[in-house]
Amino acid sequence: MLPTLATAALTIVATLLGAILSGRAQERAAERQVRVTHTETIRRDRLKAITELACAASDHRTMLWRRGDAVLKNADPERIEALRGESHVTRNAVTHPLTALRVLIQDPAVRTTADRMITLTYAIRQAIPTAPIGADPNAAKQRLTEAREAAKVAHDDFVDTAARYLNPAMPTATPHPTPEEPTR
């Protein structure tokens, strides 16, 4: 009878111990899943902020170019004013993703290249002539083109830096073609 009781007690203890260990394993698996889900959500939010900021800056750069080109081509004042209004809308569209990026990403390289991209994009406005083109419209167009190209390079640098931040295993590439490489 004693061996039967010992076997029964051992069976009960083993069952309880198995239930405890199984419950703890399930709890740890659930915690791991929550951490993975949280990490994926943050990564997705960071990618969204980066993508939206790059697109908003590109839209604003394009609008500033169109506005400057209209001034250079002596477009109607109404057309220039309409483009000016549209450029205000595209500039405002930069604010939300820039704020999200600053909240979600503390990496100095990403922040620095984002700030540079925005600064150079906004600088295009300084290259837009404010008065009718005088003796040298080519010089004015050249300044506008240089400002736009600088903003495009800064945009590409930001995208490359952000991509490396999101995927550190990504190899570092030359962001701009060398004379031997074909252009995009």
Buried (B, 14 or more C-beta within 10 A) or exposed (E): EEEEEEEEEEEEEEEEEEEEEEEEEEEEEEEEEEEEEEEEEEEEBBBBBBEBBBBBBBBBBBBBBBBBBBBBEEBEEEBBEBBBEBBEEBBEBBEEBBEBBBEBBEBEBBBEBBBBBBEBBBBBBEBBBEEEBEEEBEEBBEBBBEBBEBBBBBBBBBBBBBBBBBEEEEEEEEEEEEEEEEEE
